[in-house]
Amino acid sequence: MTDASTIRAQLPATPRELVQGCQDELIAGLMAYVSHPSVSATGEGFPAATDVAVEEVKRAGLTPSVLVGKGRPLVVGHRAGPEGAPHVLLYGHYDVQPAGPRERWDSDPFTPVLRDGRIWGRGTGDNKGQHYAHLQALRLFDEHIGALPCTVTVLLDGEEEIGSPTLADTLRAHQELFDCDLVVWSDRSVHESGEWCVSHGVRGMIRLRIGASGPSHPLHSGNFGNVAPNPAWRLVQALASLKDPSGRVLVEGFDDGREPLSDADRAAFAALPLDLQEVLGGIGLTEMDPAFNGLSFYERLADRPTLTINGITTGDVDRTIIPDTAEAGVDIRLTPGQDPQTVFERVAAHLRVHAPEVTVTMVGGVPASRTPIDNPHTPRVARAISRVTGRDPLLVPAYGGTLPDWIFTGILGVPSIGLPLANADQANHAPNENLRVDYFLDATAICMELLLELGS
């Protein structure tokens, strides 16, 4: 079989030149792909969305398969490379967020449009545009050479936007398909500065529901005030027990098990560009949370767990009532070393003591994941980016958000590296989601260079 160096020599042009030569076709293909809804939370567009993803995998020259577990299917594609070449697993997800209020979109979310150098539509950046770049890189190798520089498996998740609840079990049941040397996931965004970057981990998360009950139905506050206990008060007092007025979490052992950042990670964070006042100004703030004074911006995001009230539902602000129920959504972002179940049990134990009248349930939880920044694969990923862009990428130890990365590092037991391919202002999960065309085209060329680098 043809090796990576021979494949590079046989290409009729550089990857970037090849991509530029077929950019109209690439843009049209992505717009057609985005036009198919695939909302995992509601089922909009399924099961047809799975069929569409399978066809894209076929077009890329891979042998497709569909793995059906208890949730929405996984779409898998595989193609062998030269004998002895490494095996890379490319992860993305073909499900998208709900569109949300249509009146807040400048155009229909599932009728993508090309405007101002961007493709606008739900799923452009998160995540169809990103894994479509990988698929088109594979297709270009297939069309021009008829071979790949390394063995490739593509894994497209159908449930990432709802927490990938069945991904781990499905991969365990088919682990022989994913016996790889490296995972590369493309999700999230390039650095806020606009620079390309390579990421090495994500925080974990648990989601909680904390609830309180009162009378059998809402009551007139004048007729039953001071008589009927108010579940809204019970709930806010329970929530207040979790932190002191300075913002320090009061749950005993809340951050036990946390693995501190390595010296290499700290050095990498220190090298990242940051205009803190611009970041804060962009979200309408002038200072960071005072509860974490003494910690840098990146330490707060990567090296400490969080405890966040996402929302509270109770009563009616327009009626003078005592509500019958009150519920809060809470999420806790975890750092490497923390076990989701253990953290939940500590929060539940705290509430049993300080607010025994409320209920608390865990509605989802995944651990954090981190690949050492000084692993041998990162220089290859970085070279792929610099070959296309002419600039060295930023090396990011870990992101503050959450992805199912722990499945790759924990279950498959392999290094996992993030190669974000979307612009930082992609507005993922929001109205007017978009993907810059220049990023998309460079991303496709980077994906080609990545396979050449890994294969060499």
C-alpha positions in Angstrom: 0.0 0.0 0.0 1.1 3.6 -0.6 2.8 5.3 2.4 2.2 8.8 3.5 5.3 10.4 1.9 4.4 8.8 -1.4 0.8 10.0 -1.1 2.0 13.6 -0.5 4.3 13.4 -3.5 1.4 12.1 -5.7 -1.1 14.8 -4.8 -1.5 17.2 -7.7 -1.2 20.2 -5.5 -0.9 21.1 -1.8 -3.9 20.3 0.4 -4.7 24.0 0.6 -4.5 24.5 -3.2 -6.8 21.4 -3.7 -9.3 22.8 -1.3 -9.3 26.3 -2.8 -9.8 24.6 -6.2 -13.1 23.0 -5.2 -14.3 25.5 -2.6 -17.7 26.1 -4.3 -18.4 22.4 -4.2 -17.4 22.2 -0.6 -19.5 25.1 0.5 -22.5 23.8 -1.4 -22.1 20.4 0.1 -22.0 21.7 3.6 -25.0 23.9 3.1 -26.9 20.8 1.8 -25.8 18.8 4.9 -26.9 21.6 7.3 -30.3 21.8 5.7 -31.3 18.4 7.2 -32.5 18.9 10.8 -31.0 16.5 13.4 -32.2 17.7 16.8 -31.5 14.9 19.3 -33.4 16.7 22.1 -36.7 16.6 20.2 -36.2 14.0 17.5 -36.7 16.6 14.7 -35.2 15.2 11.6 -34.6 11.7 12.8 -34.3 8.9 11.6 -33.6 10.5 8.2 -30.6 12.5 9.8 -28.8 9.2 10.4 -29.3 8.2 6.7 -27.9 11.5 5.6 -24.8 11.1 7.8 -24.3 7.6 6.4 -24.3 9.0 2.9 -21.7 11.6 3.8 -19.5 8.9 5.2 -19.8 6.9 2.0 -18.9 9.9 -0.1 -15.7 10.2 1.9 -14.6 6.8 0.7 -15.2 5.0 4.0 -17.1 1.8 4.7 -20.1 2.9 6.8 -21.9 1.2 9.6 -24.6 2.2 12.1 -24.4 1.2 15.7 -27.8 1.2 17.4 -28.0 1.1 21.1 -30.7 2.5 23.5 -30.5 6.0 22.0 -30.0 7.7 18.7 -27.6 5.8 16.4 -23.9 6.2 16.0 -22.6 6.5 12.5 -19.2 4.9 11.9 -16.9 4.9 8.9 -13.7 3.0 8.5 -10.9 2.7 6.0 -7.5 1.0 6.4 -4.3 2.8 5.6 -0.8 1.5 4.8 0.4 -1.5 6.8 1.9 -0.4 10.1 0.4 3.1 9.8 -1.2 4.5 13.0 -5.0 4.3 13.5 -6.7 7.6 14.2 -10.3 7.9 15.4 -12.0 11.2 14.3 -14.9 12.1 16.5 -17.7 14.6 15.8 -21.5 14.7 16.2 -24.2 14.9 13.7 -27.0 16.0 16.1 -27.6 19.7 16.7 -29.3 21.9 19.2 -33.0 22.9 18.9 -33.3 26.1 16.8 -34.9 28.0 19.6 -37.1 31.1 18.9 -37.3 31.4 15.1 -38.0 35.1 15.4 -34.5 35.7 16.7 -32.9 34.2 13.6 -32.1 36.4 10.6 -32.9 33.5 8.3 -34.4 30.1 8.7 -32.1 27.9 10.8 -32.4 24.9 8.5 -32.3 26.8 5.3 -28.6 27.8 5.4 -27.5 31.0 3.6 -24.1 32.3 2.5 -23.8 35.9 3.7 -20.9 38.1 4.7 -18.3 35.4 4.3 -20.2 33.0 6.6 -22.6 30.1 6.3 -25.6 30.7 8.6 -27.7 27.9 10.0 -28.1 25.5 12.9 -25.2 23.0 13.1 -22.8 25.0 10.8 -20.2 25.3 13.6 -21.6 22.8 16.1 -20.8 20.4 14.7 -21.6 19.5 11.1 -19.2 22.0 9.6 -16.3 20.6 11.7 -16.7 16.9 11.0 -17.7 17.7 7.4 -14.2 19.2 7.0 -12.7 15.9 8.1 -15.0 13.9 5.7 -14.1 16.2 2.8 -10.4 15.8 3.5 -10.9 12.0 3.3 -12.9 12.4 0.1 -10.1 14.4 -1.6 -7.6 11.7 -0.7 -9.9 9.1 -2.2 -10.6 11.0 -5.4 -7.0 12.0 -6.1 -5.0 9.1 -4.7 -7.4 6.3 -3.9 -5.7 5.7 -0.6 -5.3 7.2 2.9 -2.0 8.1 4.7 -3.1 6.2 7.8 -6.0 4.1 9.0 -9.0 6.1 9.9 -12.2 5.5 11.8 -14.8 8.3 11.8 -17.3 8.3 14.7 -20.3 10.6 14.4 -22.4 10.8 17.6 -26.1 11.2 17.4 -26.6 12.4 21.0 -23.8 14.7 21.9 -26.2 17.6 22.4 -28.0 15.7 25.1 -24.9 14.5 26.9 -24.1 11.3 24.9 -25.9 9.1 27.4 -25.4 5.9 25.4 -22.1 6.5 23.8 -20.0 4.7 26.5 -22.1 1.6 26.5 -22.2 1.4 22.7 -18.4 1.8 22.5 -17.9 -0.9 25.1 -20.1 -3.3 23.2 -18.1 -2.7 20.0 -14.7 -1.8 21.4 -12.9 -3.9 18.7 -14.0 -1.3 16.1 -12.2 1.5 18.0 -8.8 -0.1 18.7 -6.9 3.1 17.8 -3.7 4.9 18.6 -5.2 8.4 18.9 -8.5 10.2 19.0 -8.9 13.6 17.4 -12.1 15.4 18.2 -13.2 18.6 16.4 -15.7 20.6 18.4 -15.9 24.0 20.1 -14.0 27.0 18.7 -10.6 28.3 17.9 -9.1 30.5 20.6 -11.0 33.7 21.4 -8.2 35.7 19.8 -9.0 34.0 16.5 -5.8 31.8 16.6 -6.0 28.1 15.8 -5.3 25.9 18.8 -4.8 22.4 20.0 -6.7 21.3 23.1 -5.9 18.6 25.6 -8.9 18.1 27.8 -12.3 19.1 29.1 -14.0 19.4 32.5 -16.6 16.9 33.5 -20.1 17.7 34.7 -22.9 16.6 36.8 -26.4 18.0 36.5 -28.8 18.2 39.5 -32.4 18.9 40.2 -33.2 20.3 43.6 -36.9 20.5 44.5 -39.3 21.4 47.3 -43.0 20.7 47.7 -45.7 22.6 49.5 -49.5 22.6 49.3 -51.4 20.4 46.9 -52.1 23.4 44.7 -51.2 27.2 44.6 -52.8 29.1 47.4 -54.0 32.7 47.9 -51.1 34.3 49.8 -53.5 36.4 51.9 -55.7 33.6 52.9 -52.9 31.1 53.6 -49.8 33.2 54.3 -48.2 32.2 57.7 -50.2 29.0 57.5 -48.9 27.0 54.5 -45.1 26.4 54.2 -43.7 28.0 51.1 -41.6 25.7 48.9 -40.0 28.6 47.2 -38.5 29.7 50.5 -37.4 26.2 51.2 -35.6 26.0 47.9 -33.8 29.3 48.1 -32.6 28.5 51.6 -31.4 25.1 50.5 -29.5 26.7 47.6 -28.1 29.4 49.9 -26.7 26.7 52.2 -24.4 25.5 49.4 -22.2 28.7 49.4 -21.2 31.3 51.9 -21.7 35.0 51.1 -18.2 35.2 49.6 -19.0 32.5 47.2 -17.0 29.7 48.8 -18.6 26.3 48.4 -19.6 24.9 51.8 -20.1 21.2 50.8 -17.5 19.2 52.7 -15.0 17.6 50.4 -16.4 19.3 47.4 -13.1 19.5 45.5 -11.4 16.4 47.0 -9.6 14.3 44.4 -8.8 17.3 42.2 -5.6 16.7 40.3 -3.7 20.0 40.1 -2.3 21.3 36.8 1.1 20.1 35.8 4.0 22.6 35.4 3.7 22.0 31.6 0.0 22.9 31.7 0.6 26.0 33.8 3.3 27.2 31.4 1.0 26.6 28.4 -1.8 28.7 30.0 0.6 31.5 30.8 1.6 31.6 27.1 -2.0 32.0 25.9 -3.0 35.5 24.9 -5.6 37.2 27.0 -7.2 40.7 27.1 -9.1 40.2 30.3 -10.9 43.5 30.2 -12.0 42.9 26.7 -13.3 39.4 27.6 -15.2 40.8 30.6 -16.5 43.8 28.7 -17.9 41.5 26.1 -20.2 39.9 28.7 -21.0 43.2 30.5 -18.7 42.8 33.5 -15.8 44.7 34.9 -14.3 42.0 37.3 -14.2 38.3 37.7 -16.0 36.4 40.5 -14.4 37.6 43.7 -14.8 34.1 45.3 -11.7 33.1 43.3 -9.5 36.1 43.8 -5.9 35.0 43.4 -6.6 32.6 40.6 -6.0 33.5 36.9 -8.6 33.4 34.3 -7.5 30.0 32.9 -7.0 28.5 36.4 -10.6 29.3 37.1 -11.8 27.6 33.9 -9.6 24.5 34.1 -8.3 23.9 37.6 -11.3 24.3 39.9 -14.8 22.7 40.0 -17.8 25.0 39.7 -21.2 25.1 41.3 -23.8 27.0 39.2 -27.5 27.6 39.6 -28.8 27.4 36.1 -32.4 28.4 36.8 -35.2 28.4 39.3 -38.9 27.5 38.5 -41.6 28.3 40.9 -44.9 30.2 41.3 -46.0 33.1 39.1 -44.6 36.7 39.4 -47.9 38.1 38.3 -50.1 36.5 41.0 -50.1 36.8 44.7 -49.8 33.1 45.6 -48.0 30.6 47.7 -46.6 28.2 45.0 -47.1 24.4 45.3 -43.6 23.4 44.0 -40.2 24.9 43.4 -37.3 23.4 41.5 -33.8 24.5 40.6 -31.4 23.2 38.0 -27.8 23.1 39.1 -24.6 22.0 37.3 -21.2 21.2 38.7 -18.2 21.2 36.4 -15.6 18.7 37.5 -11.8 18.7 37.2 -9.7 15.6 36.5 -9.6 13.2 39.4 -13.1 13.9 40.6 -15.7 11.2 40.5 -19.2 12.4 39.5 -21.1 10.0 41.8 -18.9 10.9 44.8 -19.4 14.6 44.3 -23.2 14.1 44.0 -23.3 12.1 47.2 -21.4 14.8 49.0 -23.9 17.5 47.8 -26.8 15.2 48.8 -25.3 14.6 52.2 -24.9 18.3 52.7 -28.6 19.0 51.8 -29.8 16.2 54.1 -28.2 18.1 57.0 -29.0 21.7 56.0 -32.2 21.3 54.0 -33.8 17.9 54.7 -37.1 19.0 53.3 -35.8 19.3 49.7 -35.1 16.5 47.2 -32.0 16.2 45.1 -31.4 14.0 42.1 -28.6 13.6 39.6 -29.9 13.7 36.0 -26.5 13.2 34.3 -22.8 13.0 35.0 -19.5 12.5 33.2 -16.0 12.8 34.5 -13.3 15.2 33.3 -10.6 14.1 30.9 -7.1 15.4 30.3 -4.3 14.2 27.9 -0.8 15.4 28.9 0.2 18.4 26.8 3.7 17.0 26.2 2.4 13.9 24.5 4.1 12.8 21.2 1.0 13.5 19.0 0.6 17.2 19.7 3.6 18.3 17.6 2.2 16.5 14.6 -1.2 18.2 15.0 0.5 21.5 15.4 2.6 21.0 12.3 -0.6 20.2 10.3 -2.1 23.6 11.3 1.1 25.6 10.7 1.6 24.0 7.2 -1.8 25.5 6.2 -1.9 28.7 8.1 1.8 29.6 8.3 1.4 30.1 12.1 2.0 27.9 15.1 -1.2 27.1 16.9 -1.8 27.9 20.6 -1.6 24.9 22.9 -4.5 24.8 25.4 -4.2 22.3 28.3 -8.0 22.1 28.9 -11.3 23.8 28.1 -13.8 24.8 30.7 -16.7 23.0 28.9 -17.7 19.4 28.7 -17.5 16.7 26.0 -17.5 12.9 26.2 -13.7 12.9 26.0 -13.4 10.7 29.1 -14.8 7.8 27.0 -11.7 8.0 24.8 -9.1 8.4 27.5 -10.9 6.2 30.1 -12.6 3.4 28.2 -10.4 3.2 25.0 -7.3 4.2 27.0 -5.7 6.4 24.3 -4.6 10.0 24.0 -7.3 12.4 22.9 -6.6 15.7 21.3 -9.0 18.5 20.4 -8.7 20.2 17.0 -11.4 22.9 17.1 -12.2 24.1 13.5 -14.9 26.8 14.0 -14.7 30.5 14.5 -14.9 31.8 18.1 -18.0 33.8 17.4 -19.9 30.9 15.8 -22.9 31.5 18.2 -23.3 27.7 18.8 -26.5 26.9 20.8 -27.8 30.4 20.0 -29.7 32.1 17.2 -27.8 32.9 14.1 -25.2 30.1 14.4 -22.6 30.5 11.7 -19.3 29.2 10.3 -16.8 31.4 8.6 -16.0 30.1 5.1 -12.3 30.9 5.4 -12.1 28.8 8.6 -14.0 26.0 7.0 -11.8 25.8 3.9 -8.6 26.0 6.0 -10.0 23.4 8.3 -10.5 21.0 5.4 -6.8 21.5 4.3 -5.7 21.1 7.9 -7.5 17.8 8.1 -5.7 16.6 5.1 -2.3 17.7 6.5 -3.2 16.0 9.8 -3.5 12.6 8.2 -0.3 13.1 6.2 1.5 14.1 9.4 0.1 11.2 11.4 0.9 8.8 8.6 4.4 9.9 8.3 
